Amino acid sequence: MPHKALLRVFERFLKSERELSGLNVTVVFIGEKKMQGLNETWKGGIGPTDVLTFDYGDIYICKKVAERNAKADHIPVVIEILNLFAHGLLHLKGYTHETDKKYAVMMEKMKKIVG
């Protein structure tokens, strides 16, 4: 994963969410088994998911799930990972997607951040 691309996404996120200060973010790339365990233990999900965000600033991305998503969406995996990183950052800011309206808002912000 190109570090510069992740930094660009993070910089765009910080510019779009100006009131944030002192934000510490850790991005961790993990395998499917670890992601499944986190998802089931902390989020009540079943199986591995693509990205999980925890309020203390950790964003976990499962590369294998991201690769499958990218293939299904016919996009480069690096773009999918940047999308997931932006998605995780937006969750840290408090954005959610439990309704269609909130999902649309979050996806629009994600597109602007990733560029």
Number of C-alpha atoms within 10 A of each C-alpha: 12 8 7 9 14 18 12 15 21 19 13 15 21 16 12 13 12 8 8 11 8 5 10 8 16 11 15 13 17 16 15 18 12 15 23 18 16 19 19 15 11 10 12 10 13 12 14 20 20 22 23 22 20 15 11 11 17 17 23 24 24 23 22 17 19 23 18 14 17 17 13 9 11 10 12 13 19 17 16 23 24 24 22 22 25 26 24 25 25 20 19 19 15 9 16 15 13 8 8 9 11 13 14 12 13 18 17 11 18 22 12 13 24 21 12
